[in-house]
Amino acid sequence: MIILLMISLAQVPSGYHILKAGPDLYIATPEGLYRFSPDGPNLNLFTELHGLARGRIRFLEYDDGLVWVGSDSGIANGDVRFQDWRVVMRGEPVGIGYDDDYVYLALRRGLFRYEKITEDIDPISKKGGIILNEDGRLLVVRPDASFYYEIESETEIRTGIPADLSGRYPITTLNWIGLIDTNRIILRQKKGGSFEEFKTPEIVSYTIKNDSILFATESGIYLFDPNTNSFHPYTFPYQGKINCLARSGPFLAVGTDSGIYEINGGIRLESKRTGMVEDSIIALAYLGDNLIAVTRDYISYRTSSGWQSFKREKKGPRPALIYWDKTGTYLAPFGQRIRFLGRISYNYRIQHISGEDYYGSDTTIDLTGQTEILDGRLSGFYDSSEPERIDYGIGYKSDHLIRSLFYGKDRFGLPQSKLTPTLKTRGFRGEAGSWIQVLGFYGRPIGRYRYQVFTGNLIEKDLVVQDSSYQKDRFFTIDTLEGRLEIKDLEVYYDDLDPLTNDDHTLIGEIIGGRRGDYDRLVPVLDLSYREDLGVLDLKRSRPGTLAVRYDGKEVILDSSHNLKNRYWVGSGILPFSFELTITDTIGTRYPLSRFGIDQDNNNLVDEDFIDYESGILRFPRPIINDTISYRLRIHYSSYSLLYQLEHYPIVRGSDRVLLDGEELNSGVDYIIDYSTGLLLVLKPVTPASEIEVYYEEEVVDSEQARGGIALRFLPSDNFRASPGFYHDGTNTFTGPVEIRTRHFFGRGELISQSGT
């Protein structure tokens, strides 16, 4: 179903639009777009400096986490989480709509379809207008000749539409659709029928409840019910000019030059007398039970504790060479404003350990920048968060002859053809033209295609552990030997000897057990556990540095004499029946487990007292390291695991595709992959019979054959497109994909030819 609404909360024909998106309100004003967040920071202003198109804001819409803003010169969108605004189309906008897969953008010069996943924009008609949904088709309202656009067949139909159909704002009620104009309402039932026109006084604001339209004129309020075709004056004692309306449940707020009249059984007046800064109200909206009021100089917010007012930023950002706000950092050389987002950090460390000074430094850059130039958008990014896999790129996009240029790391390929692969590479890409386009790319691949299949969730694992690979700086005795030790009150403190990691909770300069340090207290259960029967402290992970304890009125420094060397990690989630341990020397001589005190039954199995199957810690009664023999622990076991190890890594970021029993999974939602280690974690239920298919690209460090391609894309009409192309990867491949769309004979298809040498 297509959902098409320009305004979600409030509509004031003077140009102040208010939209609810998530927990926040977006307020369109002449100076730009405000985001109001009740949880703070309360008010942010976005303008063309932040990525919006220039000019007066004509409409707002919210869909799938994106706020869409139509301004005089184009349409921009921004993620509600990051506020990363960008212009996606330039030109004079007149309408917007969306369904599950697409956003439909109407400009004076045509109708376009924006694909939500790929962010590709395709022209679907050379005529644009205000958009209404008509159950599987778009009604595009134009001053000259309105038409239906059939979504499935992608055809235009002009039958059954009144010649004088026009309006300013599309509306959708429970059972009706239509338009509101300055002095008339045009409606039609959703289930069918003809459009009907209802004359009204000049409308200054309106709000909708079910099928009823409550609209305000300068002299009064009227309630219109299209089901009974009746107008009723709405009884209201105020006799002056009415500016705007807002409604929430049983509450109705009326904005006037004398304040806000709120109606809910009785009437309550909000004005300067009740804490407002200004009385003349321009626009209103409810956020839950709380009111938002826009006046000439302020945006005010009413809560249960009273009014809060925030001054509007009518002067705009100061003309400085460099400035910043909550939306980014801006450079303005020669009047060209450049916006930067991200971080640049330099870390210099000095550590003093055992009388020696250790120095180190590193620089991290994760930065994006963008600016408007030559009626297009120039943007770039650089990310060195992982020094061995630096990402970078610079690109330009416009709606003119040069559609796009890009250099850097990205996924490249030819359009519309399944015969040539896409590839992650560092290289060039370009696109030029409108109805006839030229596209091309050239570069060296940075990934090799790989494919693996896993079956079920029962994993068999083998590993070899050296006797010197015991768990270092993790297990400590409180006393000098292992043995039962009852402790009532235990506090554990740790100093990592790095002053750069100190925070507000660090006990700087604290003396414990006679040793001064910068101690952080470790949290029981989260950071440590204590086994009273063995008198052993487990820190959960290795903690080199200084460890101190306070217990039962005593203070002890746990130095190397307390550090245990008899515990090994041999896996995790081990199924007890599957665990097998063999101990050999370096030449393969096998030794009985009873020799090491962990097989007191002499059955060649590890006694359960010496292994924790869940954590995978194997404990020996005493250290097994000696000066004459070097031992190897050879382990085999099975475990139920949602972790799968890919054979080839590191992996090209974003190249992964995972299928569970034939169903494609969503990255970050259904599975998580560590690109550096090749570990795959499946978050959806996996059965013993499940099949997991993984497609990915392994990063390559050696030089590979450069690859390139060029294609022409012909778009002579909405129903025909062709993209003949040439692809070279050591051999030459010619492709000629053709797509014909018609509702009569051929359906939809793709005709492809290929030749190669």
C-alpha positions in Angstrom: 0.0 0.0 0.0 1.3 3.5 -0.8 1.1 6.0 2.0 1.2 9.6 0.9 1.1 12.5 3.3 3.0 15.7 3.2 2.4 16.7 6.8 1.9 14.4 9.8 0.9 16.7 12.6 0.1 20.3 11.6 -0.4 22.2 8.4 -0.4 26.0 8.2 -0.7 27.2 4.6 1.6 30.1 5.5 4.5 27.7 5.3 5.1 26.5 8.9 5.0 22.7 8.7 5.4 20.4 11.8 6.3 16.7 11.6 6.7 14.1 14.3 9.5 11.6 13.6 10.4 9.3 16.4 10.5 11.1 19.7 11.2 14.5 18.1 9.4 17.2 16.2 10.6 18.8 13.0 9.4 22.4 12.5 9.8 24.1 9.1 10.2 27.9 9.3 11.5 30.5 6.9 15.0 30.4 8.4 15.3 26.6 8.1 14.3 23.3 9.7 14.3 23.0 13.5 14.5 19.7 15.3 12.9 19.8 18.8 13.9 17.1 21.1 12.1 17.0 24.5 15.0 15.0 26.1 17.6 17.5 24.9 19.5 19.1 23.4 16.1 20.8 22.9 16.5 22.8 19.7 18.7 22.5 16.6 18.5 24.5 13.4 19.3 22.9 10.0 19.8 25.0 6.8 21.4 24.6 3.4 24.8 24.8 5.3 23.9 21.4 6.9 22.9 19.7 3.7 19.3 20.9 2.9 18.3 22.3 -0.4 18.1 26.1 -0.7 14.8 28.0 -0.3 11.5 27.8 1.5 10.5 24.4 2.8 7.4 23.2 1.0 6.8 19.8 2.7 8.1 17.4 5.3 7.6 13.6 5.4 9.0 10.7 7.5 9.5 7.1 6.3 11.8 4.2 7.5 14.0 6.4 9.7 14.5 9.2 7.1 13.0 12.7 7.2 12.3 14.1 3.7 12.5 17.8 3.2 11.2 19.5 0.0 12.5 23.0 -0.5 12.3 25.4 -3.4 15.4 24.1 -5.1 15.3 20.4 -4.3 14.6 17.5 -2.0 16.9 16.4 0.8 16.7 13.6 3.4 18.4 12.9 6.7 18.7 9.9 9.1 16.8 10.8 12.3 19.7 9.3 14.3 22.6 11.1 12.8 21.0 14.2 11.1 23.3 13.6 8.1 21.3 15.8 5.6 22.0 15.5 1.9 20.2 16.7 -1.3 19.1 13.7 -3.3 17.4 15.6 -6.1 17.5 19.1 -7.4 14.6 21.0 -8.9 11.3 22.4 -7.8 9.5 19.8 -5.8 5.7 19.4 -5.8 4.9 16.0 -4.1 6.2 12.9 -2.4 4.9 9.4 -1.5 6.3 6.1 -0.5 5.5 2.3 -0.2 7.5 -0.6 1.2 10.2 -0.5 -1.4 10.3 3.0 -3.0 9.9 6.7 -2.3 8.2 8.6 -5.1 9.5 12.1 -5.7 7.6 14.5 -7.9 9.3 17.6 -9.4 8.1 20.0 -12.0 10.3 18.3 -14.5 9.1 14.7 -13.8 8.3 11.8 -11.5 11.1 9.8 -10.0 11.4 6.6 -8.0 14.0 6.3 -5.2 14.9 2.7 -4.2 15.3 2.5 -0.4 18.0 -0.1 -0.3 20.3 0.9 -3.1 19.4 4.6 -3.0 19.2 4.5 -6.9 16.9 7.1 -8.5 15.1 6.3 -11.7 12.8 8.5 -13.8 9.4 7.0 -14.3 7.5 9.9 -15.9 8.4 13.2 -17.5 5.5 14.9 -15.7 5.3 15.5 -12.0 2.6 16.9 -9.6 1.0 16.5 -6.2 0.7 12.8 -5.4 -2.2 10.9 -3.9 -2.5 7.2 -3.3 -5.2 5.3 -5.2 -4.8 1.6 -4.1 -1.9 0.4 -6.2 -1.5 3.5 -8.3 -0.4 7.1 -8.0 -2.8 10.0 -8.8 -0.5 12.8 -10.0 -2.3 16.1 -9.8 -1.2 18.7 -12.3 -2.6 22.1 -13.3 -2.8 21.1 -17.0 -3.8 17.4 -17.0 -3.7 15.0 -14.0 -3.1 11.3 -14.6 -2.9 7.9 -12.8 0.4 6.2 -12.7 0.0 2.4 -12.5 2.8 1.1 -10.3 2.8 -2.6 -11.5 2.6 -1.9 -15.2 4.3 1.5 -15.1 1.8 3.1 -17.4 -0.1 6.4 -17.4 -3.9 6.7 -17.6 -5.9 9.9 -17.9 -9.5 8.6 -17.7 -11.9 9.3 -14.9 -10.2 12.5 -13.6 -11.9 15.9 -13.4 -10.3 18.5 -15.7 -10.2 21.1 -12.9 -8.7 18.8 -10.3 -6.2 21.0 -8.4 -5.2 21.9 -4.9 -2.4 22.9 -2.6 -2.2 20.0 0.0 -3.0 16.3 -0.3 -5.1 14.9 2.5 -6.0 11.3 3.5 -8.8 10.6 6.1 -10.1 7.2 7.3 -12.2 6.6 4.1 -11.5 9.6 1.9 -8.6 11.0 -0.1 -8.3 14.4 -1.8 -6.9 17.9 -1.7 -7.3 21.1 0.2 -7.1 24.3 -1.8 -7.4 27.9 -0.5 -11.2 28.0 -0.6 -12.3 24.5 -1.4 -12.0 20.8 -0.4 -11.9 18.1 -3.1 -12.6 14.6 -1.9 -13.3 11.1 -3.2 -14.0 7.9 -1.3 -11.0 5.5 -1.2 -13.2 2.6 -2.4 -14.2 4.4 -5.6 -16.4 7.0 -7.0 -16.0 10.5 -8.3 -14.3 13.5 -6.8 -16.6 16.0 -5.2 -15.9 19.7 -4.6 -17.0 21.5 -1.5 -16.7 25.3 -1.3 -15.3 26.8 1.9 -14.2 30.2 3.3 -10.4 30.8 2.9 -8.7 28.1 5.0 -5.7 29.1 7.2 -5.2 25.8 9.0 -6.7 22.4 9.4 -6.5 19.1 11.3 -8.1 15.7 10.7 -9.9 13.2 13.0 -11.2 10.0 11.4 -13.2 11.3 8.4 -13.9 14.8 9.8 -11.9 17.8 8.7 -11.7 20.6 11.2 -10.5 23.8 9.5 -10.0 27.4 10.6 -10.7 30.6 8.7 -9.6 34.0 9.9 -13.1 34.5 11.4 -14.1 31.1 12.8 -13.7 27.3 12.9 -15.8 24.8 10.9 -16.3 21.1 11.1 -16.8 19.3 7.8 -18.0 15.7 7.6 -17.7 14.3 4.0 -19.9 11.3 4.9 -22.9 13.6 5.4 -21.7 16.4 3.2 -22.3 18.9 6.0 -20.6 22.0 7.4 -21.1 23.0 11.0 -19.6 26.1 12.7 -17.5 25.0 15.7 -18.7 26.9 18.7 -15.8 29.0 20.0 -16.1 32.2 22.1 -13.0 34.0 20.6 -14.0 36.6 18.1 -10.6 37.6 16.7 -8.3 36.3 14.0 -7.5 32.6 14.1 -4.0 31.5 12.9 -3.6 27.8 13.4 -5.1 24.6 14.9 -3.7 21.5 16.6 -5.4 18.4 18.0 -4.4 15.4 20.2 -7.1 13.0 21.4 -9.8 15.1 23.1 -7.7 18.2 23.2 -8.0 21.0 20.6 -5.6 24.0 20.6 -6.5 27.2 18.7 -3.7 29.6 18.0 -4.6 33.3 17.9 -2.9 36.7 18.3 -4.0 36.7 21.9 -2.5 33.3 22.9 -3.6 29.7 22.8 -7.2 28.6 23.6 -7.1 24.9 24.6 -10.5 23.2 24.5 -11.3 19.9 26.4 -14.8 20.3 27.9 -13.8 23.7 29.2 -11.5 26.4 27.7 -8.0 27.2 29.0 -6.1 30.3 27.8 -2.3 30.1 27.5 -0.6 33.5 27.1 2.1 35.7 28.7 0.0 35.5 31.9 0.7 31.8 32.1 4.4 31.9 31.3 4.7 32.3 27.5 7.1 34.9 26.0 4.9 36.0 23.1 1.1 35.9 22.6 0.8 35.8 18.8 0.8 32.2 17.7 2.0 31.2 14.2 1.9 27.4 14.4 0.9 24.7 16.9 1.4 21.0 17.5 1.1 18.4 20.3 3.9 16.1 21.4 2.0 13.6 23.5 0.1 15.7 26.0 2.5 18.6 25.7 2.1 21.7 23.4 4.6 23.1 21.0 4.0 26.7 20.0 5.8 28.8 17.3 5.7 32.5 17.7 7.6 35.3 15.8 10.8 35.0 17.8 10.4 31.8 19.9 9.6 28.2 19.9 7.9 27.3 23.2 7.3 24.0 24.9 4.7 23.4 27.6 5.2 20.6 30.1 3.5 19.8 33.4 6.0 22.2 35.1 5.2 25.2 32.8 6.5 26.8 29.6 10.1 26.7 28.3 11.0 29.0 25.4 13.9 28.8 22.9 14.8 31.8 20.8 14.7 31.2 17.0 18.0 31.6 15.1 16.9 34.0 12.4 20.4 35.5 11.8 21.8 32.1 10.7 25.3 30.9 11.3 28.0 33.5 11.9 30.2 34.2 8.8 33.4 32.8 10.3 36.2 31.0 8.6 35.7 28.0 10.9 32.8 27.3 13.3 30.9 24.4 14.7 27.7 23.3 16.2 25.9 20.1 17.1 25.7 19.1 13.5 29.3 19.3 12.5 32.4 21.5 12.0 32.3 24.0 9.1 35.0 25.7 7.1 34.1 28.7 5.0 37.0 29.7 2.8 36.0 32.3 0.2 32.4 31.8 1.1 32.4 28.1 0.1 31.0 26.3 3.2 32.4 22.8 3.8 30.9 20.5 6.4 33.0 17.9 8.3 31.7 15.1 10.5 33.8 12.5 12.4 36.9 12.7 14.5 40.7 13.1 14.3 42.6 11.9 17.4 46.2 11.9 18.3 47.3 9.7 21.3 50.7 10.1 22.9 51.6 7.7 25.7 54.4 7.7 28.3 54.6 4.7 30.6 57.0 4.3 33.5 57.3 0.6 34.4 60.1 -0.9 36.6 62.3 2.1 36.1 62.0 2.2 32.3 60.1 4.7 30.2 58.0 3.5 27.3 56.8 5.8 24.6 54.1 5.4 21.9 51.7 7.4 19.7 49.0 6.8 17.2 46.8 8.9 15.0 43.2 8.0 14.0 41.2 9.8 11.3 37.5 9.0 10.6 36.2 11.9 8.7 33.6 12.8 6.1 33.3 16.1 4.3 30.8 17.6 1.9 30.1 20.9 0.2 27.8 22.3 -2.6 29.6 23.3 -5.7 28.7 23.8 -9.4 25.0 23.0 -8.5 26.1 19.6 -7.2 27.4 17.9 -4.1 31.1 17.2 -3.6 31.8 14.7 -0.8 34.6 12.6 0.5 35.6 10.2 3.3 38.7 8.9 5.0 38.8 6.2 7.7 42.0 4.9 9.3 40.4 3.3 12.3 41.8 0.0 11.2 45.3 1.0 9.8 45.7 -2.2 7.8 42.4 -1.5 6.0 42.2 2.2 5.3 39.0 3.3 3.4 38.8 6.5 1.4 36.9 8.1 -1.5 35.9 11.3 -3.1 32.9 11.8 -5.3 30.7 14.4 -7.1 26.9 14.1 -7.9 24.6 16.5 -9.7 21.5 16.5 -11.9 23.3 17.9 -14.9 25.4 16.5 -17.7 28.0 15.0 -15.3 25.8 12.9 -13.1 28.5 11.4 -10.9 32.2 10.9 -10.5 34.0 8.8 -7.9 37.5 7.7 -7.0 38.3 5.5 -4.0 37.2 2.2 -2.5 33.7 1.0 -3.5 31.8 -1.7 -5.3 31.9 -1.3 -9.0 30.0 -3.0 -11.9 28.0 -2.5 -15.0 24.3 -1.7 -14.9 21.4 -4.0 -15.6 23.5 -7.2 -16.3 23.9 -10.4 -14.4 26.7 -11.6 -16.7 29.5 -9.4 -15.3 30.2 -9.4 -11.5 30.4 -6.4 -9.2 33.7 -6.1 -7.3 35.1 -4.2 -4.4 38.1 -2.3 -5.7 40.0 0.9 -5.5 39.3 2.8 -8.8 37.3 5.2 -10.8 33.6 5.4 -11.7 31.7 7.9 -13.7 28.2 8.6 -15.1 27.1 11.2 -17.5 23.9 12.1 -19.4 20.2 12.0 -18.6 18.0 9.9 -21.0 21.2 8.7 -22.6 23.9 7.9 -20.0 27.5 6.8 -20.2 28.8 4.8 -17.3 32.2 3.3 -16.6 34.8 2.1 -14.0 38.4 1.0 -13.8 40.5 -0.3 -11.0 42.3 -3.2 -9.3 40.2 -5.6 -7.1 40.9 -5.7 -3.4 38.9 -8.9 -2.8 38.7 -12.5 -4.0 35.3 -14.2 -4.1 34.9 -17.0 -1.6 32.1 -19.4 -0.7 31.6 -21.7 2.3 28.8 -23.9 3.7 28.3 -25.0 7.3 25.8 -27.6 8.4 24.0 -27.5 11.8 25.1 -26.0 15.1 27.3 -28.8 16.4 30.9 -27.9 15.8 33.9 -30.2 16.2 37.1 -28.4 17.2 40.8 -29.4 17.5 43.5 -27.3 19.0 47.0 -27.7 20.4 48.2 -25.7 23.5 51.8 -25.4 24.6 52.6 -25.9 28.2 53.9 -22.3 28.3 50.5 -20.9 27.2 48.9 -21.0 30.6 46.5 -18.2 31.6 48.9 -15.4 32.6 48.0 -12.7 35.1 44.5 -14.0 35.5 44.4 -16.6 38.4 45.8 -15.7 41.8 45.9 -17.2 45.2 45.1 -15.0 48.2 47.5 -17.1 50.2 50.7 -18.3 48.7 49.3 -21.8 48.1 46.0 -23.2 46.8 43.8 -24.3 49.6 40.5 -23.5 51.3 40.3 -19.9 52.5 37.1 -18.4 53.8 36.8 -14.7 53.3 33.9 -12.5 54.5 34.8 -9.2 52.9 36.9 -9.1 49.7 37.8 -6.0 47.7 40.1 -6.3 44.7 41.9 -3.3 43.1 43.8 -3.1 39.9 46.4 -0.6 38.5 47.2 -1.1 34.8 50.1 1.4 35.1 48.7 3.5 32.3 47.7 7.0 33.6 45.8 7.7 30.3 43.1 5.1 31.4 42.3 6.8 34.7 38.8 8.2 35.1 36.6 9.8 37.8 36.4 6.5 39.7 40.2 5.8 39.8 41.8 6.1 43.3 44.8 8.2 42.2 47.8 7.9 44.5 46.1 5.3 46.8 48.3 3.2 49.0 47.3 -0.5 49.4 49.5 -3.1 50.9 52.3 -0.6 51.1 52.3 0.2 47.4 51.1 3.4 45.9 49.2 3.3 42.6 46.2 4.5 40.6 43.7 1.8 41.5 40.4 0.9 40.0 38.1 -1.3 42.0 37.0 -4.5 40.2 33.4 -5.5 40.3 32.5 -8.9 41.7 30.8 -11.3 39.2 31.4 -8.8 36.3 35.2 -8.6 36.7 36.1 -11.4 39.1 35.0 -14.5 40.9 36.4 -16.2 44.0 36.5 -19.9 44.7 36.6 -20.4 48.5 37.3 -24.1 48.3 40.6 -23.4 46.5 41.3 -19.9 47.7 41.7 -18.8 44.1 40.8 -15.5 42.6 39.7 -15.5 38.8 40.0 -12.1 37.1 38.1 -13.3 34.0 40.9 -12.0 31.8 44.6 -11.3 31.9 45.4 -8.1 33.9 49.1 -7.3 33.8 50.0 -4.6 36.2 49.6 -4.2 40.0 46.9 -6.2 41.8 45.9 -5.5 45.4 43.3 -7.0 47.7 41.7 -5.9 51.0 40.0 -8.7 52.9 39.0 -9.1 56.5 41.1 -6.2 57.7 44.2 -7.2 55.7 45.9 -5.7 52.7 48.0 -7.8 50.3 49.8 -7.1 47.0 49.3 -10.1 44.7 52.7 -10.3 43.1 54.2 -13.1 40.9 54.4 -15.4 43.9 50.6 -15.5 44.0 50.2 -15.8 40.2 49.1 -19.4 39.3 50.7 -21.1 36.2 48.6 -24.3 36.1 45.4 -23.2 34.3 44.8 -23.4 30.5 42.0 -22.3 28.3 41.0 -25.3 26.0 37.8 -24.1 24.5 34.3 -23.0 25.6 30.8 -24.5 25.6 32.4 -28.0 25.6 30.1 -31.0 25.5 31.4 -33.2 28.4 31.1 -36.5 26.5 33.2 -35.2 23.6 36.2 -33.9 25.4 39.5 -35.7 24.6 42.9 -34.7 25.9 46.3 -36.1 24.9 49.6 -34.8 26.3 52.7 -35.4 24.3 56.2 -33.9 24.0 57.6 -32.2 21.0 58.4 -35.4 19.2 55.0 -37.0 19.8 55.7 -39.2 22.8 52.4 -39.7 24.6 52.2 -39.4 28.4 49.4 -40.8 30.6 47.1 -38.1 32.2 47.5 -39.7 35.6 51.1 -38.5 35.6 49.9 -35.0 35.8 47.3 -35.6 38.6 44.2 -35.0 36.5 43.2 -38.7 35.9 43.0 -40.3 39.3 40.8 -43.1 38.0 43.4 -44.1 35.4 40.8 -44.3 32.6 42.6 -41.8 30.4 39.9 -39.2 30.9 40.2 -35.9 32.7 38.4 -36.0 36.1 35.5 -33.5 36.2 37.1 -31.7 39.3 39.8 -30.4 37.0 37.8 -28.9 34.0 35.1 -26.4 33.7 33.3 -27.4 30.5 31.4 -24.1 30.2 34.4 -21.7 30.5 36.9 -24.1 29.1 39.5 -23.8 31.9 41.6 -26.9 32.5 43.3 -27.0 35.9 46.4 -29.0 36.9 47.2 -29.6 40.6 50.6 -28.1 40.0 52.4 -26.4 37.1 53.5 -28.8 34.3 56.3 -26.6 32.9 59.8 -28.1 33.6 63.3 -27.6 32.3 63.7 -31.0 30.5 60.4 -31.7 28.6 58.2 -29.3 26.6 54.6 -30.6 26.6 51.8 -30.2 24.1 48.1 -30.4 25.1 46.2 -31.9 22.1 42.5 -31.3 22.5 39.4 -32.5 20.6 35.9 -31.6 21.5 32.4 -30.8 20.2 30.2 -27.8 21.2 26.9 -26.2 20.2 27.9 -22.9 18.8 26.5 -20.1 16.8 30.1 -19.0 15.9 31.5 -20.1 12.6 35.1 -19.6 11.5 35.5 -18.6 7.8 38.6 -20.0 6.2 39.8 -16.8 4.5 40.2 -13.5 6.1 40.5 -10.5 6.5 37.2 -9.9 4.7 36.3 -7.0 2.5 33.9 -4.9 4.5 30.3 -5.1 3.2 31.0 -8.0 0.8 29.4 -10.7 3.0 26.1 -12.4 2.1 24.7 -15.1 4.5 21.8 -17.5 3.8 20.2 -19.7 6.5 18.3 -22.6 4.9 18.0 -20.6 1.7 16.7 -17.4 3.5 19.0 -14.4 3.2 19.9 -12.9 6.5 20.3 -9.2 7.4 23.8 -8.1 8.5 23.9 -6.6 12.0 20.4 -8.0 12.7 20.4 -11.7 11.9 24.2 -12.1 12.0 27.4 -10.3 12.9 30.7 -10.8 11.2 34.2 -9.8 12.4 35.9 -8.7 9.2 39.4 -8.9 10.7 39.2 -12.5 12.1 36.6 -14.1 9.9 34.3 -15.1 12.8 30.6 -15.3 12.0 28.0 -15.1 14.7 24.5 -16.2 13.6 21.8 -14.7 15.8 18.8 -16.5 14.3 17.9 -20.0 15.6 20.0 -22.8 14.0 19.0 -26.4 14.1 21.3 -29.5 13.7 20.0 -29.9 10.2 20.3 -26.2 9.1 22.5 -25.2 6.2 24.4 -21.9 6.4 25.8 -20.5 3.1 28.3 -17.7 3.2 29.4 -15.6 0.2 32.2 -13.1 0.8 35.4 -11.6 -0.5 38.8 -12.1 1.0 41.0 -9.1 1.0 44.0 -9.4 -1.4 47.4 -7.9 -0.8 49.1 -9.0 -4.0 48.6 -7.3 -7.4 45.7 -8.5 -9.5 44.7 -7.9 -13.1 43.1 -4.5 -13.5 39.4 -4.7 -14.5 37.2 -2.2 -16.2 34.0 -1.6 -18.0 32.0 0.9 -19.9 28.3 0.9 -20.8 25.7 3.1 -22.5 22.3 3.3 -21.0 19.4 4.3 -23.3 16.2 5.4 -21.6 14.0 6.6 -24.6 10.8 6.0 -22.7 9.4 4.8 -19.4 8.9 1.3 -20.8 12.2 0.6 -22.5 15.8 0.6 -21.4 19.0 -0.9 -22.8 22.5 -1.0 -21.5 25.0 -2.4 -24.0 28.4 -2.7 -22.4 32.0 -4.0 -22.5 33.8 -5.6 -19.5 37.5 -6.6 -19.3 39.1 -8.8 -16.7 41.8 -10.5 -18.9 39.1 -11.6 -21.3 36.7 -9.4 -23.1 33.0 -9.7 -22.4 30.2 -7.8 -24.4 26.8 -7.6 -22.9 23.5 -6.2 -24.3 20.8 -6.3 -21.7 17.4 -4.9 -22.9 14.3 -4.5 -20.7 10.9 -4.0 -22.2 7.9 -3.3 -19.9 4.4 -3.5 -21.2 1.0 -4.4 -19.7 -0.2 -6.1 -22.9 1.8 -8.8 -24.5 5.4 -9.2 -23.3 5.2 -8.6 -19.6 8.6 -7.8 -18.1 11.8 -9.4 -19.3 15.5 -9.1 -20.0 17.0 -9.9 -23.3 20.7 -10.6 -22.9 23.5 -11.4 -25.4 27.1 -12.1 -24.7 30.2 -12.7 -26.6 33.8 -13.1 -25.5 37.3 -13.9 -26.5 
